[in-house]
Amino acid sequence: MYKPEYLFGTDVPELGTTLNVAPGVYWLRMPLPFQLNHINLWLLEDGDGWTVVDTGIARDEVKEAWKILAATYFSRDKPLKRIIVTHYHPDHVGLAGWMCEEFGVMLSMPLTEWSFAKMFSLDTGQAKRDDFTAFYRGAGFDAAMTKEVNGRIGRYPNVVSPIPNSFVRIGEGDELSIGGRNWRVIIGTGHAPEHACLYCDEAKILISGDQILPRISPNVSVWPQEPTANPLALFLSSLDKFRNLPANTLVLPSHDWPFHGLLQRLDDLRLHHQERLEKSWQACATSATGFDVLKALFNREFDAHQLFFAIGEALAHVHHLEASGRVSRHRDRSGVDYFKQIT
Ligand SMILES: [Zn+2]
């Protein structure tokens, strides 16, 4: 497997400071309270001000770090002018509402991502969810596991500040002028519904968000809100959009480190999913539930948080196999889906 070439090795900016990755482009990091313990954000010089890409999760230590950064970088002569958010996940949009108020700026975001953020931020988890229960039971979870994963729903408002009621829509092919340079919006799918990446041809820089990461593969999951989805097909086809970017593109991902080697990384991600598809297919030699496929793919114990993502990933692979005519689905009387190889 190709090893990406990291611009700064494994050096990272200290909390509340930045590293200059290219003229006018600064890298900063914010902590995350998960196993994946950080997110990368980007500060772009924008003429007489600044544009920031992504915001961090809504927690006090992240706000404090923003206050330190603001004191260092933002001034009356050179204020923060715009916040761009790649997608609705809490580590990206978490502090957008707070920052828009604090600095008096607008949020720019794809329509679907803003809508999802708004929708989830209003969902306190109190609603009746028989359909979600049916989804997890259908995937082969027992009653206790179903209760655990359902218990994770409604936590979004705890980790995002209120989403702004108004926003600026960005979408596929838009050219954003930032600091006199054009940044083109490239929309990725599969990880999030309308994930914005930003590419500057003049600087040969791609802000890839979570769509392309150098070390881990982005989560691609079927969620109970859209139980018949085939997100892996969306993810793989949207990766092809990045193939015509120059081989020497510097990629700025949301996790781990800035890197060179975009085209090889695209090949690796495709290969990774091909291997996972084969493993999933083998797991369906005799009838297998989504949970059986999960066990074959991961082969380790999970806590509820990990289980929530792992079942989504397992279903993403079997749904892709089903759509390609490689497995069939049979639902038993209790509503559990069984997948079986078509040979
Ligand atoms: Zn994400």
Boltz pocket constraint, residues with backbone or C-beta under 6 A from the ligand:
constraints:
  - pocket:
      binder: B
      contacts: [[A, 87], [A, 89], [A, 191], [A, 192], [A, 210]]
      max_distance: 6.0
